[in-house]
Amino acid sequence: MKRDFSDDLSSLVSPEVTLGERQALLESTVRARAVQVFFAASSVIFLISAVVLWLLRRPEESVAGTLAPVLATVIGLLGPLFLWKLPRRFGPQGALLCVLLVMVLALVVAWSHGMGLQSINLGMLSLMVALGTSMLGLRAGVALALMSLAALTGLWMAELNGLVPLLGKPAGAARLAAHVGLVAMGLLIGASVLRMVQRATQAAAERNVRFRELLAMAADFYWEMDRDYRFTHVTEDLPGRSGLDLVERVGKTPWELEAPGLSDEEMDAHRADLESHRAFHGLVTRRLGKDGQPRHVSISGEPRFDAAGNFRGYWGVGRDVTAEVRAEQTKQITETRYRELFRRSPSPLLLHRWGRVIDANPAAMAMFGYTQRSSMIGQDLFSHYEPGDAERARQRSSRIEAMPVGGMLPVDEFRLLTLAKRRRLVAETCVRVNNADGPATLSFYTDQTETSKAQEALRRSESLLSHLVAVSPDIVTLNELETGRYIMVNKTYEEVTGYSREEVIGRTPAELGIYRNPAELADVSRTLRDEGRVVDRACEFVGKNGKTISAVMSAAIFEADGKHYTVTNTRDVTESERTRLVQEAILANASIGIALTRDQHFVLANRLVDEMLGLDAGSLAGKHLSAIWPGVDDYKAVAERVRPRLHAGERVELEIEMQRQDGTPFLCRLLGRSVYPGKLEDGTIWIMEDVTERRRTEAALAQAKDDAQAASRAKSAFLANTSHELRTPLNGMLGLARMLQQRGLSEDTRAEYVDQLLESAEGLTSLISDILDLSKVEAGRLSLESLPFSLADMLTTIRLAYATLAHARGLEFCVEVDPAVPGRVVGDPTRVRQILSNYLGNALKFTESGRVVLRVTCPAPGRVRLEVSDTGPGIAAELQPQLFTPFTQADSSTTRRYGGTGLGLSICRELASLMKGEVGVRSVLGEGASFWAELPLPTAAPLRPVSALEPGPSAPAKELRGLRVLMVEDHPVNMMIAVAQLEQWGVVVGQAHDGRQAIEAVMRAADTGRPFDAVLMDVQMPVMGGHQTARELRKRFGPRELPIVALTAAALVSEREEALAAGMNDFLTKPVDAPKLRQTLVRLIGRTVPEGESSHG
């Protein structure tokens, strides 16, 4: 009896069970349940009874007294045993056995206790008959009743015969009858209960059938699962109806089934529903059917709970929804296809209801001027119709709205106004369609705007064509093909041939004798019939006056109104032939290359094209265009680029590299245009020009222009910076001069002011000298001296001078001289010192800590390398090429931080170049820089001994003491400074303030016998300038007799040349350097000076 009765209930929904079988199965199930209850109840009752009987048994009782408790014990133990081990199909037999044992027990108790028919235990017989009948059926009940009656009768007979040890008198027949009645009543009660059970099961079976029929309509299969969510039962309404193998589900959980067709998220959500004991409905899964095809199944389930509310599992139904899913997919595909067709349709489509827009495709949006679909939805469609058409469109909408789905209206034309107020003419047809929210109207539009314009254009073109035919300079005629008679001739025909329209219409060319050669007319007619046209045929016609007309004729056949005609276009080329000859002459003598190409081949080319390509005259004709390109790929690329433009009739202009016959490339400028736009087969005219040299010249000019602009920008920046550099010391000098004018200044303060004033003046002088030197270099007029000097002394002087400056800045300064460097060399000492001063000045200026080193080496005989190295910030590699360019520094921040004009290094480069040397720089950013100059300085002869008669450098003043010098200067301050300096040297100074006074002073001194030894002459003066004064003096005094030295603030080369041309001996720039002035006077007056200290010049 160990089978779960839920299996029986589940089998009730099996499709193969009939109604009778369902009822029998239900009765069997109920009986089995009753048997189980009976076993359980009898086990409890009889075990208790056995205990009581064993307790009440007296020791002196016979074996018969022991039989009752033994039977009670056996019956009590049989119940659990049958529940545990007895198969379900033997349940009725087990129940019958138990009933018989109970009946036997009742009889034994009645006999053993001497009660006989008086024993109340015999009432168990009628109870067992009732139970047996209700549980085992009527036949079993009757059998039990008969056995009960037989047992009662036997017991009564035994009492009467004294076989039963009665405690009293034997029972009478009435007692027997009472027991028989009880048995009969038990049989009747059991039969009644059995009947009620049968009726109940029949009703339940009928309800089950109805449930099954309803289930069959709602689902394809029924399923159950236990509390562990494993399928325990799955059955179909009709075998194979679902198309799935349902047996494989039994024993598995939903997530153990393969390919459920659910995503991980959906499966997790389903599992969460099951574990939360929630009902679920319409969960669609996808499985492979028995035929291997995917099928969609919708399952629904409800949780099951027992009477105590404990979860027992799930049961539910499943339905094959493959058809519905596929129908829905088909519907979606159809809707998607419709939406795509609707959206992608080139025709404007618009869905609306009573003129209110529901949807519109992009074509409709574009036609109405909308860019956003959302902006058009909900708009009043008829607001876009012109006022005259809006009301008609509303009436048309009312008619279509009253029609059923599928109804449609014919095409009608309307005038619209777009959102941008542009007018459009459209043709509209509309049809009634179903929409998600009810019937709607779908309108189809055809934009007739361009068509209308085209038709109008066609009408205009027809009118224009008629006009063109009438006024065409060519002869245009229309003839019947069959007869050849003229139908129409234009005005030109009359003018060229001399025949009037009236003389020609209705007659044939043969009748008129228009062809000079009648055979030509026959040939033209034959060609027309065979080929349908004649193209550019040369003919000769005869005019009415007998004059020959040279012409080119084209003709074609066309059909109109069922008849064939010939239209002929004839051009009078009598004059054209002469024009052609002239054009050929022009082409041959043109100064540029001209070529005609057709179908990518040369048709003709003039002489210059052949010469340009290095070809023989006329050899280019027939060659493919790619023949003059360096490569086929290059030609294809150019052709693809220009062909659309030529086809559009545009003028093409390009410069490309072509190739001559000998393989040399050249740059060619091409200008091209098709003969007839849109018909490239008619040819293209090309103008070709070799522009190789022109482009080189232009490139050079452009580069020169860029360089000039860059130089101009650099000079502009230089001038702005120089203005600042000039004004700074000038402002300092003016301020210091004003402060020196104050009274009561102490000697120390005055000395400090004077020192600062001198420092500012020297800085200004250095700046002006740089500018003047660059001016000389750029003009190419800077002259160099070549004289022996002591390089060793110069280096010693430089070391002493710059060591002080270096120590003042906290820097270490040293000079390293290679022993191979000669002590005395030949060259320009001033310019060598200038290069070194620039290098050292920059090194000290830009180095904040560390050291500055001057190295002097001899890389080759006669060459000296001067190199200045520092530990400054260094210079970026990309800035180094600019360093020796005039007016530039490494960057603009250098000017702002350190000042300067950026001329020093460029002057160094120019000076080295003039000396046939070179300069350069080596630097790493952050590691310092090394500037070098390698100069040709040949070794000089040793210094000759100085005699006692030759003054040495220790007596500078003695050389000039007693000399008479005339100082000519119009500026009183300059006059005062010069006179004071000369008088310090012992010179007797005469003064003159303009040229005229100078001439008078010189003449007066000469007349008195005390002539001047030299004249220092300012160039720019009032009354008479320095140049004119010098010319006047040179008329009487020669250069040796009266040396004249020019003093001027203008230091340009031209100023020096002009001064020398005026007769002056030398030229000094202001402010005048005192040592230079002394050396110049000594040199010009004829006294010696120490070697190596000559004038700067």
Helices and strands as residue ranges (DSSP letters): H 6-11, H 19-56, H 63-85, G 88-90, H 91-112, G 116-118, G 120-122, H 123-136, H 138-160, H 173-218, E 221-225, E 231-236, G 246-249, G 254-256, H 264-275, E 280-288, E 294-305, E 311-320, H 322-344, E 349-353, E 356-360, H 362-368, H 373-376, G 381-384, H 387-401, E 408-417, E 423-433, E 440-447, H 449-471, E 475-480, E 486-489, H 491-497, H 501-504, H 509-512, H 518-531, E 533-542, E 548-560, E 563-572, H 574-589, E 593-598, E 601-605, H 607-613, G 625-628, H 632-647, E 652-659, E 665-674, G 680-682, E 684-690, H 692-740, H 747-779, E 787-790, H 791-808, E 812-817, E 824-827, H 829-846, E 851-860, E 863-870, G 877-882, H 892-898, H 904-914, E 918-923, E 929-936, G 957-959, E 964-968, H 972-984, E 988-992, H 995-1007, E 1014-1018, H 1026-1034, E 1044-1048, H 1053-1061, E 1066-1069, H 1074-1085
